[in-house]
Amino acid sequence: MSSSPPMPTRPRREPLFQKAPKNAEEAARFGPLDIPPDQVLEMDEDEWYAKVYRGAHVPQLTIRAVLLGTFLGFFLAFTNLYVGLMTGWGLGVALTACILSFALWNGFMAIGIARSPMTILETNCMQSTASAAGYATGSTMVSAIPAMLMLGHELEPISLVLWTLLLGALGTVMAIPMKRNLINRERLRFPSGTAAAATLQALYSQGAIAAKKAKALLWAMAAGGVFPVFIDMKLTWAVEAGERVRAALLPADSKLFDWIPAFGTHVVDGKTEHYKPSDWTLVMDHNPVMIGAGAIIGIRIAFWMLIGNLALNYALGPEGLTDAWTNAAGATVMAVSKPWKAWKESGIWFGVPMMVTSGLLAFALGWRTIARAFRGFGGGGGADDLVNATEVPGRWFIGGVALFGVGIAIVGEVWFGIPWYFGILAVLMTFFLALVAARATGETDITPIGAMGKITQLTYGVLIPQSTAANLMTASITSNCATSSADLLTDLKSGYLLGANPRRQFVAQFLGIFAGTAAMVGGFYLLVPDATALTGVGEAAPRFPAPAAQAWKAVAEVFALGFDNMHPTHRSLMLWGGLVGVVLVLLEKVRPKSWKWNPIPSATGIGLGMILPFQYPFSIFLGAAIAWAWKRRAPEHAETYLIPVAAGLIAGVSIIGVISAILNNLVFTG
């Protein structure tokens, strides 16, 4: 590895944007440091400036890095939107962007399009732009916005564009005053950021391994991209209800489990017949995107998701199918009108309270993290000229919060009926909650956006109980800004370990928000043209179950309707689900850390399993089981290939899935 000269003692004031190296020889002067990231983790701020900081002269924020990051982030945003609408999960795209950009740029070099390699700090800036586009702008598009649509609210495209853009920008500037304390002084690990730095170091120093990872990712993308062509794209015709309609070449699922017994009966042509497992959504999904997601999510949560769904389909659902109750108006209704609705009409009222109580209690039990967040904020001495020349200025924070906060309050009042003063209050609440979320991310790599959003939902459920729009959209301020802040700090940690200039990396991250907004909003309208994509039509399960949105919608409805107007069975399910969530968190807390494996059920896993149709938890478990077996049998092989293959599979399915939606809406319509 090569190392650039130490930073001069006096800071040099240079333009933020820099010129890229002219040729390979010049780029070679700016290779990776001789100091590995794990050693940088232990250095204090003074030692970092003396030994690690690369200086203002090393190419980092270049036009080509931002353009490539914007391009990759735009398409990777579809990945998170697609997966988020399926599972409620958000997947980091930084590692995928690093590997893809490295492979693409080497390809450009080979065919003569590019004249010089990207420096390691250029690639780091590129992944910041891609990460902001692909991850930091997507939280609200898989939670509050789908929930609004399911509740019947009209959503104008301009309102979603402005809302998404302003939330991403606000969350980014909110991280400015947190950075120096959490990264420079306290040296929190931010595990994903540390992993990204180690990956970049390996890519630039171990060419053979880097090439293998890149090739695996690209082949997996190509393989994943085949599936939407056959199961999504309407390339042929079929006859439904006597009409000729456009259809895909292959069905989206198979009834592979109908040989297994199922509960419940119904009358068909005057005869009583037993329901089949496929009536309860026990089918095999042909889309492999959830298999890739399961490989990343891990075996423990995936296992409990499957258990939760089986409990729904073989215990809670059948009980609801035969249980009737009387609502406030005196009309008798069925708990589950059709078996496939079990996840929606019974599971959601048990699973969502379980996730809410477990998330809030786990957050409260982490009071030490909360206390450290506020105790450490803003402290630690002054800054010299060098720090002032490299860190993001405080005036950017003040101006950004004022500008974007006021913009959010205006958009909230004009389009979502949120009084402007409640919008300002939500922005102020968000700063403190984002601070806590950022520290939690730095310590555990888990951003508690669910708990952050629920705190705001509970607050506005009291302040404006009748307004579901205010409840959902104010909570989206908190969750999206917390996500954006944590994402920026994670990327800044990666840059810190590589010796990057934080101010230039901040600019790269901020610019990615614009591409992310375009991709997220445009992709949402393509994938979800109306609420039926989220609720299903007739007895068909929805294309996107949107579990995060289902949870948000349920909380908003509780406050809007009031507990007294809810069906008694729903109230009972909420009570028991909430209690189970509390018990599981407490059991987790007292579990001896010496145990080699964790037998305590995952509240998140069970809760998600109960608000998803069976095919999604099953596919996630299948992917997690494959990854688990792979790691056990060939740990070194899995270390090299598992993440690239899983990420490539997800990216290929998601990107071609969105392209299929475009073609279905514009070409295959006749």
C-alpha positions, 0 to 999 in steps of 0.5 A: 500500500502507498501513503501520501505525505503527512498533512501540512501543519497549516490548513490550506483553503481550497475549493470543495470540488477537486480535479480527478487524477490525470493518469494512473501514475498520479492516482497511484500517489493517493493509494490507501494508507499503510494504517489499517482501519482497526488501528485508526479506531483506537486513535484520539483526534490529535493522533488522527490529524497527525497520522491519518488525515490525508490533507486537502490535496488528495482527490476526494470530492470530484465530479466523476465520484458524485456522478457515479454515486448519483447513478448507482444510488438512483438504481440502488434506491429501487432496491430499498424501496422494493425490499422495504415495501415487501418486508419493512426492512431497509438495507444499507447500500454502501458496500454494494455501491463500493463493489459496483463502482470499483468494478464499473470504473475498472471496466471503463478503464479497460475500454478507454472511457476513463483515463485514470483510476478513482482514488480510494477517497473518491470511491469513499465519496462516491459511496456516500452519495450512493448511500444517501440516494439509496438509503437515507431518503427511503424511510417514509416511502415504506412507512408513512406514505403507504399508510396514508394511501391505505387510509384513503388520503390523496397524495400529490406527487409534488407534496411527496417530492418536497417532503422526501427531499426536505426530510433527507436534507434536514436529517443530514444537517442535524448530524453536523453537531453530533459528528465530532463528539461521536466519531472524533472524541468518543470513537464510536465504532459505527460497525457498518461504517467500519466494515465499509472502510475495511472493504475499500481498503481491501478493494484497493490493496487486494485486487484478486479478492476485489475482482472475485467479489465484483464478479459475484455481485454482477453475476448475481444481479444478472441472475436476479434480473431474469425473474421479473421478466418472467413473473412481472412483465406482462408479455403475454395474454390470458383470459380472466372472467371471460376477458382477454387481459395482459399477463406474465409468462409465469405465475408469481407463486406455486401451491407447493404446500397444499398437501399439508392439512389446513384449518377451516371449511367453506361452502363451494357449489353447495358442498362443504370443503376444507380450506387448503394451505394456499388459501392461508397464503402458504405458497412458494414465492417465485421471486427470489428477492426475499431469499437474498434479504434473508441471507443478510437479515440472519437466521434468528429473526428469520426463524422467528418470523416463520414461527410467528407466521405459522402460529398465525395460520395454524392458531390465531387465524383459525380461531379468528375465522370462527370467532364473531363479535359485536361492534359498537354499532351492534353489527356482527362481523367475522374476525377473519372474513377470508383465510388469506386476510388472517395476517391483516385482520388478526395478525396485525393486531397481535404483531404490531403491539408486540413490536411497539411495546418491545421496541419502546421498552428496549429503547427505554432500557437503553437509558445509559445510551440516552444519557450519554447522548445528551451528556456528551453532546457539544462538549469537549473543548474548542477547535483549532484552525485545522479542525475549523478548515476540515469539519463541517461548519456549525453555521451549515447546521443552523441555516439548514435546520432553519431552512428545511425545518420551516419548509417541512412545517409549510409542506405539512400544513399545506398538503397534510393538514398539520398546523405549522406550530405542530410541524415546528414542534415535530422538528424540535423533537426530531433533533433530540430523538435523532441524537439518541438514534445516532448514538445507538447506531454508533454503538450497536449498528441498529438505528431504532427508527421504529421506536423513534417514529412511535414516540412521535406517533404517541405524542401526536396521538394525544395532541391531535388524536383525530388526524391520522395524517398528522399522526403519520406524517409527523412521525415520518419526520422523526423516523426519516431524519433519524435514518438520514442522520445515522446514515451520514455519521456511518459514512463519515466514520468510514471516511474518518478511518480512511483519512477523508475530509469530512466537509467534502464527504458531507457535500457528497452525501448531501448531493445524493439526496436529490437523486434518492428523492427522484428514485424513491418518489418515482419508483413508488408511483410505479410500484404502487399506482393505487392502494390495491397494490398494498391491500390486495384485490378480492381474495388475492394477496397484495403485491406489496404487504408493506408491514412497516406501513401496516404497523404505522397505520394500526397505531394511527387508527387506534388514536383516531378511532379510540379504544372503545370503538375497536372490536373487542377481539382486536382489543384483546389481541392488542393487549396480549400482543403488547404483553408478550412484547414486554415479556420477551424484552425482559427475558432477553435482558435477564438472559445469561450472556454466557449462553452460546445460543439465544433461545429467547424468541425475537419479538421483532421476528414474531411480530413481522411474521404475523403481519406478512403473508406466508410466502415472504417469511418462508423465503426470508427463512430459506435465504437465512438458512442457506447463508447459515449453512454456507457460513458453517461449511465454508466460512472463508468462502462465505466471507468473500461471496455471501454479501456480494451474491445476496446484494446482487440478487436483491439489486437485480430483482429490484431494478428490473422489477421497477423497469418491468413496472415502467414497461407494464404501465407504458408499453404492455397496456393494450 
